[in-house]
Amino acid sequence: MMETMDTSVDLPGRWIDIEKIIKRSGPFASPSFEPDTKASPNIMNGLQNDFKVLVIGAGGLGCEILKNLALSGFRNIDVIDMDTIDVSNLNRQFLFRRKDVGKSKAEVAAAFINSRIAGCNVTPHKCKIQDKDEDYYRQFKIIIAGLDSIEARRWINGLLVNLVVVNDDGDIEPDTIIPLVDGGTEGFKGQARVILPKISSCFECSLEAFPPQVSYAICTIANTPRVPEHCIQWALLFGLQDASLEKPFDPKQFDNDNPDHMNWLFECAKKRAEKFNINGVTYKLTQGVAKNIIPAIASTNAIIAAACCNEVFKFCTDSSGYLNNYMMYNGLNGVYTFTFEYEIKEGCAVCGTNLVTFEVDKSNTLSTFLEKITTDSRFQFKKPSLRSNGRNLYMQGLLHQSTVPNLEKTLSELNVQEDDEITITDPALPGNLAVRMRIKYTS
């Protein structure tokens, strides 16, 4: 029978390595760094009592991050994850065991850390990050994200930028800045970055660095599907909106993490494929298209999680200058890292002017224009709705059917003139933001 670990007291020598950093200065320490002494152990008190950290995601990256933070001395940690444990997670998400399959990732991860590391208090939340209000996020000194969803990362980035208070003189109030340390992996590649809302470039500024999700022309999906992915996209774009198709859920509440919702999507796509004699629609492929699943490797997760937690420790303790502001890692052929500074993008929808200029041929139809903006890596739109000059050009939801005929019309036929603005809203955009696109005709 395995012995139960006593977590009521620290192990001998528990803080030796941490004390080497926080009890003496060094050439890389911040000018404001004041080493701990026996009389005033301020940094240690901060780690153990004052510094509250939020971890978003308890998957491959999240498990590593939680372990690293707890062993680095942080004791007040919250973790948010809406997912449950699948058997496929067990090869790399080491806080979980076979008996945990089907349970909440956040709850199991928190219980594991709390049971193994003395004094650590990890509070789990099984929910979406959107379910928490602004006051919840304001309580944290720093937030660290280990998400595999670009949409979720865009949302938390937008929220933290909006939480920053600018006074009447145009100066930022420092106490309202909550840094975001963002980590991401894809196979043997990964990245870690530090985002200081309204000071450094935000996540949205560098959106084009991420490869856009594969997309297809809307007219092809609607009229002439040729491959299984077209049928799955049809179910997502049109099937969910079709009131004549019976659904066991509210289409407005479609959740690609809900098995019942995904089963309906699979069956809908399969019927569409049968109608056009297309083979190859499977449940696994449906998941891949709907969730944009990417591979994960344990060693990459460990490296990126270590880099992220290192930045959190440096920021909270002032023991060294933090990353400015992006580190990329590539382990595909050997080991390669590169650090550089992403600059604020002037037309950024979150922290910039929110106005971009877009060149398009005057003869292009609205369908072609939609295809161009959805494949443009700067925006990463999913289901865009377009308005210009007070008129709906193309809309999702209830107004979808009434605007479909516009797809075959040119922008000039829709009275979109040179230098006119098209306002684009999309579920992928954080909050209630919209992109203002100024049209420039090339011919």
C-alpha positions as CSV (number, residue, x, y, z in Angstrom):
1,M,0.0,0.0,0.0
2,M,1.4,3.4,-1.0
3,E,2.2,5.8,1.8
4,T,0.2,9.0,2.1
5,M,2.5,12.0,1.8
6,D,2.3,14.4,4.8
7,T,1.7,17.9,3.2
8,S,1.2,19.8,6.5
9,V,4.9,20.7,6.7
10,D,7.6,21.5,4.1
11,L,10.2,19.0,3.2
12,P,13.7,19.6,4.5
13,G,15.5,22.1,2.2
14,R,12.3,23.0,0.5
15,W,13.3,26.6,-0.1
16,I,17.0,26.4,-0.6
17,D,16.9,27.0,-4.4
18,I,14.3,29.8,-4.2
19,E,16.3,31.5,-1.4
20,K,19.4,31.7,-3.6
21,I,17.4,33.9,-5.9
22,I,15.4,36.1,-3.6
23,K,18.0,36.6,-0.8
24,R,20.7,38.1,-3.0
25,S,20.9,40.5,-5.8
26,G,22.5,39.9,-9.2
27,P,23.4,41.6,-12.5
28,F,20.0,40.9,-14.1
29,A,17.9,42.0,-11.1
30,S,15.4,44.9,-11.5
31,P,16.5,48.2,-10.0
32,S,13.6,47.9,-7.5
33,F,14.7,44.5,-6.3
34,E,15.3,44.3,-2.6
35,P,16.7,40.9,-1.4
36,D,14.9,39.1,1.5
37,T,16.3,39.2,4.9
38,K,15.4,37.5,8.2
39,A,13.9,40.7,9.4
40,S,11.9,41.5,6.2
41,P,11.2,38.4,4.1
42,N,8.9,40.4,1.8
43,I,9.3,38.3,-1.4
44,M,8.7,35.0,0.4
45,N,5.7,36.5,2.1
46,G,4.5,37.6,-1.3
47,L,4.9,34.2,-2.9
48,Q,3.2,32.4,0.0
49,N,0.5,34.9,0.9
50,D,0.0,37.9,-1.4
51,F,0.7,37.0,-5.0
52,K,-2.5,35.5,-6.4
53,V,-2.1,33.8,-9.8
54,L,-4.7,32.6,-12.3
55,V,-3.9,29.7,-14.6
56,I,-6.2,29.3,-17.6
57,G,-6.3,25.8,-18.9
58,A,-5.5,22.5,-17.1
59,G,-4.5,20.5,-20.1
60,G,-1.0,19.6,-21.4
61,L,0.4,23.1,-20.7
62,G,-1.7,23.7,-17.7
63,C,-0.6,20.6,-15.8
64,E,3.0,21.6,-16.2
65,I,2.3,25.3,-15.3
66,L,0.5,24.3,-12.1
67,K,3.3,22.0,-11.0
68,N,5.9,24.7,-11.8
69,L,4.1,27.5,-10.0
70,A,3.5,25.4,-6.9
71,L,7.1,24.2,-6.7
72,S,8.3,27.8,-7.3
73,G,6.6,28.9,-4.1
74,F,3.2,30.3,-5.3
75,R,0.5,29.2,-2.9
76,N,-2.6,31.1,-4.0
77,I,-3.5,29.8,-7.4
78,D,-6.8,29.6,-9.3
79,V,-7.3,27.4,-12.3
80,I,-10.1,27.5,-14.9
81,D,-10.9,24.7,-17.3
82,M,-14.2,23.7,-18.7
83,D,-13.1,20.3,-20.1
84,T,-13.3,16.8,-18.7
85,I,-10.5,14.2,-18.8
86,D,-10.3,11.9,-21.8
87,V,-8.2,8.7,-21.9
88,S,-6.2,10.3,-24.7
89,N,-5.0,13.0,-22.3
90,L,-3.1,10.5,-20.0
91,N,0.0,10.2,-22.1
92,R,1.1,13.8,-21.4
93,Q,-1.2,15.4,-18.8
94,F,0.6,13.8,-15.9
95,L,-1.7,15.1,-13.0
96,F,-4.4,12.7,-14.2
97,R,-4.9,8.9,-13.8
98,R,-7.1,6.4,-15.5
99,K,-9.6,6.6,-12.6
100,D,-10.0,10.3,-13.4
101,V,-11.4,9.8,-16.9
102,G,-14.6,11.7,-17.2
103,K,-13.9,14.1,-14.3
104,S,-13.2,17.8,-14.4
105,K,-9.6,18.6,-15.4
106,A,-9.5,21.7,-13.1
107,E,-10.8,19.9,-10.1
108,V,-8.6,16.8,-10.4
109,A,-5.5,18.9,-11.2
110,A,-6.1,21.2,-8.2
111,A,-6.7,18.2,-5.8
112,F,-3.5,16.5,-7.0
113,I,-1.3,19.6,-6.5
114,N,-2.9,20.4,-3.1
115,S,-2.3,16.8,-1.9
116,R,1.3,16.8,-2.9
117,I,2.7,20.2,-2.2
118,A,2.7,21.6,1.4
119,G,0.7,24.7,1.9
120,C,-0.4,25.1,-1.7
121,N,-4.0,26.2,-2.2
122,V,-5.2,25.7,-5.8
123,T,-8.9,26.6,-6.3
124,P,-10.5,25.0,-9.3
125,H,-13.3,26.4,-11.5
126,K,-15.0,24.2,-14.0
127,C,-16.4,26.8,-16.4
128,K,-15.7,28.9,-19.4
129,I,-13.5,32.0,-18.9
130,Q,-16.4,34.0,-20.2
131,D,-18.5,32.9,-17.2
132,K,-16.4,35.0,-14.8
133,D,-17.0,38.7,-14.4
134,E,-14.4,41.5,-14.4
135,D,-14.3,41.7,-10.7
136,Y,-13.1,38.1,-10.6
137,Y,-10.2,38.8,-12.9
138,R,-9.2,42.0,-11.0
139,Q,-8.1,40.1,-7.9
140,F,-5.0,38.5,-9.6
141,K,-1.5,39.9,-9.8
142,I,-0.8,38.1,-13.0
143,I,-2.6,35.7,-15.4
144,I,-0.9,32.8,-17.2
145,A,-2.7,31.1,-20.1
146,G,-2.0,27.6,-21.3
147,L,-4.8,27.5,-23.9
148,D,-5.1,25.6,-27.2
149,S,-7.8,28.0,-28.5
150,I,-6.9,31.2,-30.2
151,E,-10.5,32.4,-29.7
152,A,-10.2,32.1,-25.9
153,R,-6.8,33.8,-25.9
154,R,-8.2,36.7,-27.9
155,W,-11.0,37.0,-25.4
156,I,-8.8,37.1,-22.2
157,N,-6.5,39.5,-24.0
158,G,-9.3,41.8,-24.9
159,L,-10.7,41.7,-21.3
160,L,-7.4,42.6,-19.7
161,V,-6.9,45.5,-22.1
162,N,-10.4,46.8,-21.2
163,L,-9.6,46.5,-17.5
164,V,-6.8,49.1,-17.8
165,V,-7.9,52.5,-16.5
166,V,-6.7,55.7,-18.2
167,N,-7.2,58.9,-16.2
168,D,-8.3,62.3,-17.5
169,D,-4.7,63.2,-18.4
170,G,-4.4,60.2,-20.6
171,D,-2.0,58.4,-18.2
172,I,-2.4,54.7,-17.4
173,E,-3.1,53.8,-13.8
174,P,-0.4,51.1,-13.1
175,D,-2.5,49.3,-10.5
176,T,-5.0,48.4,-13.1
177,I,-2.5,46.6,-15.3
178,I,-2.8,42.8,-15.0
179,P,0.0,41.2,-17.1
180,L,-0.8,38.2,-19.2
181,V,1.8,35.5,-19.8
182,D,0.7,33.5,-22.8
183,G,2.0,30.1,-23.8
184,G,1.2,27.9,-26.8
185,T,2.4,24.8,-28.4
186,E,1.9,23.0,-31.7
187,G,3.8,19.7,-32.1
188,F,7.5,20.5,-31.7
189,K,7.0,24.2,-31.9
190,G,6.0,26.6,-29.1
191,Q,6.0,30.2,-27.9
192,A,5.9,32.2,-24.7
193,R,5.2,35.9,-24.5
194,V,4.6,38.6,-21.9
195,I,1.7,41.0,-22.6
196,L,1.4,44.3,-20.6
197,P,-2.0,45.6,-21.5
198,K,-1.9,49.0,-23.2
199,I,1.9,49.1,-22.8
200,S,3.3,46.4,-25.0
201,S,1.7,44.7,-28.0
202,C,-1.3,42.6,-27.2
203,F,-2.2,39.2,-28.5
204,E,-4.4,40.7,-31.3
205,C,-1.4,42.7,-32.6
206,S,0.4,39.5,-33.6
207,L,-2.6,37.4,-34.7
208,E,-1.1,37.1,-38.2
209,A,1.7,35.0,-36.7
210,F,-0.7,32.2,-36.2
211,P,-1.7,30.2,-39.3
212,P,-5.4,30.8,-40.1
213,Q,-7.8,28.0,-39.8
214,V,-8.4,26.3,-43.2
215,S,-11.5,27.9,-44.8
216,Y,-13.5,27.4,-47.9
217,A,-15.4,29.6,-50.2
218,I,-19.0,30.1,-48.9
219,C,-20.5,29.6,-52.3
220,T,-18.7,26.2,-52.7
221,I,-19.9,25.1,-49.2
222,A,-23.5,26.2,-50.0
223,N,-23.8,24.9,-53.6
224,T,-21.1,22.6,-54.8
225,P,-19.4,20.7,-51.9
226,R,-16.6,18.3,-53.1
227,V,-14.8,17.1,-50.0
228,P,-16.0,15.9,-46.5
229,E,-14.8,19.2,-44.9
230,H,-17.2,21.2,-47.1
231,C,-20.1,19.1,-45.6
232,I,-19.0,19.7,-42.0
233,Q,-18.5,23.4,-42.7
234,W,-22.1,23.5,-44.2
235,A,-23.5,21.9,-41.0
236,L,-21.7,24.6,-39.0
237,L,-22.5,27.6,-41.1
238,F,-25.9,26.7,-42.5
239,G,-27.3,23.6,-40.7
240,L,-27.2,25.3,-37.3
241,Q,-29.1,28.3,-38.7
242,D,-31.7,26.2,-40.5
243,A,-34.9,26.3,-38.5
244,S,-36.3,23.3,-40.4
245,L,-33.6,21.0,-39.1
246,E,-34.6,19.6,-35.7
247,K,-31.9,20.1,-33.0
248,P,-31.8,18.7,-29.4
249,F,-30.3,22.1,-28.3
250,D,-30.5,25.8,-28.8
251,P,-28.4,26.5,-31.9
252,K,-27.3,29.8,-30.3
253,Q,-25.7,27.7,-27.5
254,F,-23.8,25.3,-29.8
255,D,-20.8,24.0,-27.9
256,N,-18.1,22.0,-29.7
257,D,-17.1,20.4,-26.4
258,N,-20.6,19.0,-25.8
259,P,-20.8,15.3,-27.1
260,D,-24.5,15.7,-27.9
261,H,-24.0,18.8,-29.9
262,M,-21.1,17.2,-31.8
263,N,-23.1,14.0,-32.5
264,W,-25.8,16.2,-34.1
265,L,-23.2,18.1,-36.2
266,F,-21.7,14.8,-37.4
267,E,-25.1,13.3,-38.4
268,C,-26.0,16.6,-40.2
269,A,-22.7,16.6,-42.1
270,K,-23.1,12.9,-43.0
271,K,-26.6,13.5,-44.5
272,R,-25.2,16.4,-46.5
273,A,-22.4,14.2,-47.8
274,E,-24.7,11.4,-48.7
275,K,-26.8,13.9,-50.7
276,F,-23.8,14.8,-52.9
277,N,-22.2,11.3,-52.9
278,I,-19.2,12.3,-50.8
279,N,-17.4,9.8,-48.6
280,G,-15.2,10.3,-45.6
281,V,-17.3,12.2,-43.1
282,T,-16.3,10.7,-39.7
283,Y,-16.9,11.8,-36.1
284,K,-13.2,12.3,-35.7
285,L,-12.9,14.5,-38.8
286,T,-16.0,16.5,-37.6
287,Q,-14.2,17.1,-34.3
288,G,-11.1,18.2,-36.1
289,V,-12.9,20.7,-38.3
290,A,-15.2,22.1,-35.6
291,K,-12.4,22.4,-32.9
292,N,-9.4,22.9,-35.1
293,I,-7.5,20.2,-33.1
294,I,-3.7,20.5,-33.1
295,P,-1.2,17.9,-31.9
296,A,0.5,18.1,-28.5
297,I,3.9,16.7,-27.4
298,A,4.8,16.4,-23.7
299,S,8.4,17.7,-24.1
300,T,7.3,20.8,-25.9
301,N,4.7,21.5,-23.2
302,A,7.3,21.1,-20.5
303,I,9.7,23.6,-22.2
304,I,7.1,26.3,-22.9
305,A,5.5,25.9,-19.4
306,A,8.9,26.4,-17.8
307,A,9.5,29.5,-19.9
308,C,6.1,30.9,-18.9
309,C,6.5,30.2,-15.2
310,N,10.0,31.7,-15.2
311,E,8.4,35.0,-16.5
312,V,5.8,34.9,-13.8
313,F,8.4,34.4,-11.1
314,K,10.6,37.2,-12.5
315,F,7.7,39.6,-12.7
316,C,6.4,39.0,-9.2
317,T,9.8,39.0,-7.5
318,D,11.7,41.6,-9.5
319,S,14.7,39.1,-9.4
320,S,15.3,39.6,-13.1
321,G,14.0,41.6,-16.0
322,Y,11.1,39.9,-17.8
323,L,10.8,39.0,-21.4
324,N,10.4,41.8,-23.9
325,N,8.2,40.3,-25.2
326,Y,8.1,37.1,-27.3
327,M,10.1,33.9,-27.3
328,M,9.7,31.2,-30.0
329,Y,10.9,27.7,-29.7
330,N,11.4,25.1,-32.4
331,G,12.4,21.5,-31.5
332,L,11.7,20.0,-34.9
333,N,15.4,19.9,-36.0
334,G,17.5,20.2,-32.9
335,V,16.7,22.9,-30.5
336,Y,16.3,26.5,-31.6
337,T,14.9,29.6,-29.7
338,F,14.7,33.2,-30.7
339,T,13.5,36.2,-28.8
340,F,12.2,39.4,-30.2
341,E,9.9,42.3,-29.5
342,Y,6.5,42.5,-31.1
343,E,5.5,46.1,-31.7
344,I,2.0,47.5,-31.2
345,K,0.0,47.4,-34.4
346,E,-1.6,50.7,-35.2
347,G,-4.8,49.2,-36.6
348,C,-5.2,46.6,-33.8
349,A,-8.9,46.1,-33.0
350,V,-8.1,45.7,-29.3
351,C,-5.4,48.2,-28.4
352,G,-5.0,50.3,-31.6
353,T,-7.1,52.5,-33.8
354,N,-9.4,49.6,-34.9
355,L,-9.2,50.8,-38.5
356,V,-7.5,48.9,-41.3
357,T,-7.3,49.6,-45.1
358,F,-8.1,46.7,-47.3
359,E,-7.5,46.6,-51.0
360,V,-9.9,44.8,-53.3
361,D,-10.8,44.6,-56.9
362,K,-14.0,46.6,-57.8
363,S,-15.3,43.6,-59.7
364,N,-15.1,41.2,-56.8
365,T,-18.3,39.8,-55.5
366,L,-19.2,39.9,-51.8
367,S,-18.6,36.2,-51.7
368,T,-15.0,36.7,-53.0
369,F,-14.5,39.5,-50.5
370,L,-15.7,37.3,-47.7
371,E,-13.3,34.5,-48.8
372,K,-10.4,37.0,-48.8
373,I,-11.0,38.4,-45.3
374,T,-11.6,35.0,-43.8
375,T,-8.3,33.6,-45.1
376,D,-6.4,36.8,-44.2
377,S,-4.2,35.8,-41.2
378,R,-4.5,39.4,-39.7
379,F,-8.1,38.8,-38.7
380,Q,-8.8,35.1,-38.3
381,F,-12.6,35.6,-38.8
382,K,-14.9,32.6,-38.4
383,K,-18.4,33.8,-39.1
384,P,-18.2,37.4,-40.0
385,S,-21.2,39.8,-40.4
386,L,-20.8,42.8,-42.6
387,R,-22.5,46.3,-42.6
388,S,-21.8,49.4,-44.6
389,N,-23.5,52.7,-44.9
390,G,-26.2,51.6,-42.5
391,R,-27.0,48.5,-44.6
392,N,-26.6,44.8,-43.9
393,L,-24.3,43.3,-46.5
394,Y,-24.0,39.8,-45.1
395,M,-25.3,38.7,-41.7
396,Q,-25.3,35.6,-39.5
397,G,-28.2,34.4,-37.4
398,L,-31.8,35.5,-38.1
399,L,-30.9,37.9,-40.9
400,H,-28.7,35.3,-42.7
401,Q,-31.2,34.2,-45.4
402,S,-32.2,37.7,-46.3
403,T,-28.6,38.7,-47.0
404,V,-27.5,35.5,-48.9
405,P,-28.5,37.0,-52.3
406,N,-25.9,39.7,-51.8
407,L,-23.1,37.2,-52.1
408,E,-23.2,37.2,-55.9
409,K,-23.3,41.0,-56.1
410,T,-20.1,43.1,-56.5
411,L,-19.2,45.6,-53.8
412,S,-19.9,48.5,-56.2
413,E,-23.4,47.0,-56.8
414,L,-23.9,47.1,-53.1
415,N,-23.1,50.8,-53.1
416,V,-19.7,50.3,-51.3
417,Q,-17.6,53.2,-52.7
418,E,-13.9,54.1,-52.5
419,D,-12.9,54.9,-48.9
420,D,-16.2,53.6,-47.5
421,E,-16.0,51.6,-44.3
422,I,-17.3,48.1,-43.8
423,T,-17.9,47.3,-40.2
424,I,-17.2,43.6,-39.4
425,T,-18.4,41.7,-36.3
426,D,-17.4,38.2,-35.6
427,P,-17.7,35.7,-32.7
428,A,-13.9,35.4,-32.8
429,L,-13.4,39.0,-31.9
430,P,-13.2,39.6,-28.1
431,G,-16.1,41.2,-26.4
432,N,-18.3,43.5,-28.5
433,L,-15.4,44.7,-30.7
434,A,-15.7,45.2,-34.4
435,V,-13.2,45.7,-37.2
436,R,-13.6,48.9,-39.3
437,M,-12.3,48.2,-42.8
438,R,-11.7,51.1,-45.2
439,I,-12.1,49.9,-48.8
440,K,-9.5,50.8,-51.5
441,Y,-10.2,49.7,-55.0
442,T,-7.3,48.4,-57.1
443,S,-9.1,48.9,-60.4
